[in-house]
Amino acid sequence: MDKKLKLLKEITDLNAVPGNEKEVKHYMSKKFKEINNEVSYDGMGSVISKLIGDSAGPTIMCSGHMDEVGFMINTITEGGYLTIIPLGGWNPLVVSAQQVTVTNSKGEKFHGVVGSIPPHGSSTPKIDDRNKFFEDVFIDIGCSSKEEVLSLGIKRGDMITPYTEFKVMGKDQKHLMAKAWDCRIGCAMVIDVMENLKKEGHPNIYAAVGSTQEEVGCRGAMTSSFLVEPQIGFSFDVSLAKDFPSGGDKEGYELGKGPQVHIYDAGTIGHKALFEFVCAVAEEQKIPYQVTVMKGGGTDASKISTSRIGAPSLSIGIPSRYIHSHTSMIHYDDYINGVKLMTEVIKRLDKDVVKKIWES
């Protein structure tokens, strides 16, 4: 397994939900220190490392959010089952009968399954009311009583995350299946771009950020960008892939066709001059890319772009099938090309280029 693939496996295997990003935070801190030996934090728990190429140059903030969609334990029943609170946007259709990991406050992990009622049972939870659906969902960890659960150190507020094994798939061995591509792929990009810039140089300050609580409102991006004060901002995240039956319009949403440059999503209208600059670099370097419009959803770019006096910002997405579920899939080439594109973009964002973008 090559170095980049190893990074992707390691970072997706970690467990982190909104408000409990510790495992990924420690991993990113370690990687930042190995490359740059400089790490700081904001009050929301986001991790920041500034790689200085030119201290007089502009600050370019690139954020990947550390949290994944998951759950929090709400109650422990007398029979030893766990009821849950969803963290992030879950489609009820993808929840039942899935395997999960329960992590207690000591970091100890326990396997569980989302309970489901068979069709020849009495009833199933209704899915037309999302809040009502999750009131009826429970996790079974193989315990027979509340006391047995508590003896394992499991308590209210502990996190529950999807359980999926990382897999390299397909004849070409380029399709990668894992949990939490949203947004460990962005975290990995932040790290790999930093490593490239350390070797190749850059005329600015590269502010690498692993942000918190994106899935519940991009909260860590708000506080970290307030601290960093960027002149240009990028969110590295997943984006939609629709290249499957019933996926609809596939143009701009295909695996293997390159990273996606968002011109619009529900949280951000991409800065037009910055958008044109990124596309021009991609074409100059012959890096495949896709232009994407997302009518729903948003990324950290929404908060970076409006922090303090604002910063021209864009979302750069790696197309992913089946996000906000237990299992999602990306194409390895899209990741490699995403890292290559953003390395080349940041190498060109000197103070004169940034001034022109601001003045456009």
Steps between C-alpha positions, in 0.01 A plus 500: 500500500654832393541793738195696385274197504624417850412853611148462359445170677634622832298819504169343396538223759496763776176588678389860551154659513406867547619605845725195542773531237786402732631198305534692174624813678789306656578330167509829308704669772756221473517530121530880513786475751681245282485734200505846652565470877235765566148445635240716670133466589189713518245488780270267303774238471609561141867428434707753302850495356651793311772409250685820417638534150513881500406672826410814300269305270125448532351239730329216313272294721411143397255316722393137520244416766585223744149392599288236329126441522423275794301481820512577870361274772182652638383242751584149615189287545445258787542219248847620396416671170628844396269767364663766285514860384607542133797729436495633146258439216382139494254347257293257712499253210872422546507455878328174597698175539838670458805421711645771724786572740427637846793688657499581871681791665810283557525431127391138540295370207204267486324349201130549452216475251205725431193299594249425227160333499445235229205536261316220674534688831235732633614834357793711383579862589340749263751687288282792393579680828878507547488606865243235588703237315808557713294487820428136414852397392716302740850348505562145618851436639423154637427603858204379707459786746574866564744397775694286254533792258611737776761247616666540160550871563235590242282796593271768365677731254749241371545489124379241252652481153440285192704182475641433152825336394722691258506320163689547173255389232455432131720362227701822486542505882415871492156498662533546876221413740499622859299681760546873562635610162292800603733652591814305577583537133526875562715447809734279299520763224592768752787279622625392156490854358704619797757228439529603133535869584768425758707339224419736212462839671218756482476882504252526788393364837319168463257464792401133520190439710319195630167651602233381743123464489454563127213252483294708743565847357868550407567624852873428515557672165343814645734516798817379326463746212444781753834402654690443172372815319549361146517705183391196294303198621441147375287223642624152411204263521309232318241582242223305337549228242195410293648247259269217598155382388235762583774751588363763262725748318850352521701783341732641764418221745706198388764290671836499322441825310691723741439717808192720504522878513178636653362813343190481718356315797240583764760665724736673258498664161857432392707815450500542122857627455639230728292240315640615164854496641470142628354379169777675306767328711332163443497555123859628495620192691267263307337387823148364444228680695123534511285807556224429749180663620339364819151625577516363854772464758788725591862489612750684718541752217173660610655609830849575369359734236308707758749505787609844620527713182447195276726302268450382140423130547423179312407143576713232338327162511600141436200325342357234726213257467262436790616768745322541834466126531706220653691435178621734226730470200754723325749458215868514593595702191260779602678528833846505340390764249333704773825513698697583186260777397492670838877477540543680166230756584654595834850522347364776273307702760754770568405846627461644149268222384293524818478879460362454148245247626386741773474787252319306226 
